Amino acid sequence: MIPTVNDTEEEIGAIAAFAKSLGTVKEMHLLPYHRIGSDKYAGLGRTYTMAHIQPPPREQMERLLAVVNRAGLRGQIGG
């Protein structure tokens, strides 16, 4: 989940509905955006263009998890 990119209930609901429609998908993992690799950009002399993006709060991830569960998939936060 990347804030401002794909972190809305509507977006996750659409992805979950599509996954469910395939018939073979039973679960969906929600992976929150993190900045773990951002220091590597400095080491490479590159600009980290997503420095302004903050990881999503746990409360938002829980709301998105509920959307996945309502779609009929087993949801999980993290891998």
Secondary structure, 3 states (H helix, E strand, C coil): CCCCCCCCHHHHHHHHHHHHHCCCCCEEEECCCCCCCHHHHHHCCCCCCCCCCCCCCHHHHHHHHHHHHHCCCEEEECC
